[in-house]
Amino acid sequence: MATVEIYTWSACPFCLRAKQLLNRKGVSFTEYVIDGDEAARQAMAQRANGRRSLPQIFINNQHIGGCDDLYALEAQGKLDSLLQSAA
């Protein structure tokens, strides 16, 4: 099973939508709630090619992007194969 990490803010609607999709797929993930933590956000941005918006999602240490990117992969039928691949 893939290693999934997601950086979130607790009250972010896009973060909640992304987590709902992962939960619907039965995927376990590591969540980093970085509410107001500028150092954590900076570290996330370094991993996410400079992107500071939330959420930022990584599958097997590969940057996927945000909520819209996750749903786009799902719509294209590509998300399941990413989630099946071993780290």
C-alpha positions in Angstrom: 0.0 0.0 0.0 1.2 3.5 -0.8 2.4 6.0 1.8 0.1 9.0 1.8 0.9 12.3 3.5 -1.4 15.3 3.6 -0.6 18.8 5.0 -3.8 20.5 6.3 -5.4 23.3 8.3 -8.1 21.9 10.5 -10.9 24.3 9.2 -9.9 24.2 5.5 -12.8 23.0 3.4 -10.5 21.8 0.6 -8.5 19.8 3.2 -11.7 18.2 4.4 -12.7 17.3 0.8 -9.4 15.7 0.1 -9.5 13.7 3.3 -13.1 12.6 2.5 -11.9 11.2 -0.8 -9.0 9.3 0.8 -11.3 8.0 3.5 -13.9 6.8 0.9 -11.1 4.9 -0.8 -10.1 3.3 2.6 -6.6 4.8 2.4 -4.7 5.4 5.6 -2.7 8.6 5.6 -0.5 10.7 7.8 -1.9 14.1 8.4 0.2 17.1 9.4 -2.1 19.8 10.8 0.0 23.0 10.5 -2.6 25.6 11.6 -0.6 28.9 11.9 2.8 27.1 12.1 4.9 29.1 9.7 8.0 26.9 10.0 5.9 23.8 9.2 4.4 25.6 6.2 7.8 26.6 5.0 9.0 23.0 5.2 5.9 21.8 3.3 6.5 24.4 0.6 10.0 23.2 0.1 8.6 19.7 -0.5 5.8 21.0 -2.6 7.9 22.9 -5.2 7.1 26.2 -3.5 3.3 25.7 -3.2 2.0 27.1 0.0 -1.7 26.5 -0.5 -3.4 23.8 1.5 -3.8 20.9 1.4 -0.6 19.6 -0.2 -0.7 15.8 -0.8 2.2 13.4 -1.3 1.9 9.7 -2.4 5.1 7.7 -1.9 7.0 10.9 -1.4 5.8 12.2 -4.8 4.1 15.6 -4.8 0.5 15.2 -6.0 -0.7 18.8 -5.4 -3.8 20.0 -3.7 -7.5 18.9 -3.5 -8.3 19.7 -7.1 -5.2 17.8 -8.3 -6.3 14.8 -6.2 -9.9 14.8 -7.6 -8.5 15.3 -11.1 -6.4 12.1 -10.7 -9.5 10.3 -9.5 -11.6 11.6 -12.5 -8.8 10.4 -14.9 -8.8 7.0 -13.3 -5.2 7.3 -12.2 -5.6 7.7 -8.4 -6.2 4.0 -7.7 -3.0 2.8 -9.3 -1.0 5.4 -7.4 -2.5 4.3 -4.2 -1.8 0.7 -4.9 1.9 1.2 -5.6 4.2 0.3 -2.8 6.5 2.9 -1.4 
